[in-house]
Amino acid sequence: MSAQPQRNVITHALAQIGEAGLFLLTLLAAVPRSMKHARETVRQLWFVGAMSLTIIMVCGLFVGMVLGLQLYYVLSIFGGTAASGTVVAIAIYRELGPVVTALLFAGRAGTSITAEIGLMRATDQLAAMEMMAVDPIAYVAVPRYLAGLIAMPLLCAVFCALGIFGGHLVGVSWLGIDNGTFWSNMTATVDVWKDVVNGILVKSLAFGAVVSLIAVYQGYTTPPTSEGVAYATTRTVVASSIAILALDFVLTAFLM
Amino acid sequence: MPFAQQNESIARTRAPAKVATLLGLPPPLSYLSPLMTAPAAFSEPLVRIRGLTTVLNGKTIFDTLDLDIPRGKVTAIMGPSGTGKTTLLKHITGQMRGDAGQVAVDGKNVAELSREKLFELREKIGYLFQNSALLTDFDVFENVAFPLRQHTKLPEVLIRNIVLTKLQAVGLRGAAGLMPAELSGGMARRVALARAIVFDPMLILYDEPFVGLDPIALSQVLKLIRTLNETLGITSVLVAHELDAIKQVADLVYLIANGKVVAQGDPKTIASDGSPWTRQFFGGDIDGPVPFQYPAGDYAQALGLAGAEG
């Protein structure tokens, strides 16, 4: 029998959250030291941000189109199709934009961050940096964390823009809602601070902070084996998805 | 960049000594002056290990190990697989800490150094990893240039010259633009070697430097280790199994087994010193003080044959 007490699923999850919290403190403490690696942060911003644009744009467009279709169907029952633009915009700004962007980001960029750092550990690259007196937290972990934090709101803004364009495409160009009604109802109802800023900035920043932390933490602490990297990558997606949806509920309750 | 700052950066990488080495000239006297003015300090071993005891997962790796690495010499550390040779290098660089005892490098107790001081010490140590550990995002040139870019503000032209010099020394100047994935194992090792020596450190630790090298590359690497030692006075520690290569390059050999130094001496004569350890290790005998089998239970029982005789 092992001398160490076996952790059950809940205590293991709580322990992981605690360890991730301590890792976050280590990351934040290393931010000043990582300033000299600003070029690396920009490079990572390209990888996790710019390279995610295609999936974010395509998904944003289709989400907006589907939303436009569904809302037209429901609103036409009550003769309120003119409100289609308003509801599309509010749904996308407040919920779908930040949540779907974060979920896509976790799948596209989060997994690549975890796998990359995990493989760097497995192939002794992090140890080599330590031996060259280069702090891997400041050089590898912090730039990826900051890049995720910065990229998320930007990607969310792009997602929202394409989503509303998709809703417009279906509602106005296809189903014949008046163009002026679509935009004027939307601009009259949507509040910049309560809807746009809370969704794109507040929620996205929170999701960016959590998803990037999970991705970097899982990569940095993965066992240096191929199986360890595989499990860590899976855990990034699972933990990020749960964290995004749970945090979304909490934030929505506070931002109402 | 201000001239004074640039000058300091150049001095830090010992550029004059590099240029002299490149041209085949003796190193400049200014570089050697500390050696001349402080003979007492330099008579001390560069690495002094006393009473090092390390237990990993219940297995004793080092048992009150005592070992000295003399300055300016090439020291080889040999021993059976799994005996803790790489672990010993990790203790020297502060990547691992022992449960008891002391590891002092250049007079500093490694275990007591703060992270900043440890990084300062590591800037003076080159380390060749067993698996090369090249940064896969960068090409060969950038891998070798990486320590220079991180720790100096040298002008690009000087970085380029230093990197090309080191790559020329390991025979891979023409591979500067290749990515690590495009290199063979032996080539990757030579690139890692170029990176380890790019600062001309005071101490270079080579973990299995000869694995995967063809005879030509092996001969060049041996020559390089010896040249670095003789021209710049760099202390080298080799972990290797190839006695023939070690005979050519090392000044001193330690044989480690069972957590202790079981034999030490001149590489040319150590194999014939008559001890059962050296006789078994260098003779390649299965029988002897070093067990070939990893500790295990009864073989017949494991095969389900227990009690078959009865």
Interface residues (C-beta under 8 A of the other chain):
Chain A: L119 M120 T123 D124 Q125 A127 A128 M129 E130 M131 M132 A133 V134 D135 Y139
Chain B: T93 Q95 F119 E120 R122 E123 I125 Y127 F129 N131 A133 L134 L135 T136 F146 P147 Q150 H151 R195
